[in-house]
Amino acid sequence: MYTEVVAGDWEERWREFHRPLVIDDRLTVRPPWEPASSGLAVDVVIDPGRAFGTGAHATTRLCLEAMLDLAPRGAFVDLGCGSGVLAVTAAKLGWDPVVALDYDEAAIEATVENAHRNGVTLDARRYDVRSDPVDVSVAPTVAANLLAPLLTVWAERLASSAVRPERVIASGLLRSEGDAIGREFARLGLFEAWRLTGGDWIALLLLSELC
């Protein structure tokens, strides 16, 4: 059996991997061991725990950039919440109520803890996009940071739902997947308004024809 000695400073190296993220001098997302940046309107503190990340991955960062360009109104769903970066940020920006959904129990636990850490209220639940009631995942604004196959499943299930979102931020996509996912949602009356790119990744802002 292969074994490897873990370096004595592994915890410090792990912390160095999670650095503060600053977007447009308006938002900072940082781990709790990093000090707050002065002068920024929104400061979000995220401990990843056993869940995914503190916001630095391009797919999450693109969602945050899109959220900053939207006027908060009504409810917000973070579909595939991970450690709760988008849900906590949405609550701080003014969306209410905020619901955070993820299949992973560790993600729900981390999201609840990060909501408490930031002094915000949200509803975090375990959710399977393939089988749980689709209406639970719908709000006027939804950030769906999922891989393309799961976004396709969600779009197919929305087609049979009487409730549809007005605005969807679809992320977790490679550049080559953007057009196909855009077509899936266009069939539902959600049309691409613009897209953001970062490296090999892309996020789409999809708006209802009623907006």
Sequence and secondary structure as in RCSB ss.txt:
>XXXX:A:sequence
MYTEVVAGDWEERWREFHRPLVIDDRLTVRPPWEPASSGLAVDVVIDPGRAFGTGAHATTRLCLEAMLDLAPRGA
FVDLGCGSGVLAVTAAKLGWDPVVALDYDEAAIEATVENAHRNGVTLDARRYDVRSDPVDVSVAPTVAANLLAPL
LTVWAERLASSAVRPERVIASGLLRSEGDAIGREFARLGLFEAWRLTGGDWIALLLLSELC
>XXXX:A:secstr
       TTHHHHHHHHS  EEETTTEEEE TTS   TT SEEEE   TTSS SS SHHHHHHHHHHHTS   S 
EEEES TTTHHHHHHHHHT SSEEEEES HHHHHHHHHHHHHHT   EEEE  TTTS GGGG  SEEEEE  HHH
HHHHHHHHTT S   SEEEEEEEEGGGHHHHHHHHHTTTEEEEEEEEETTEEEEEEEETT 
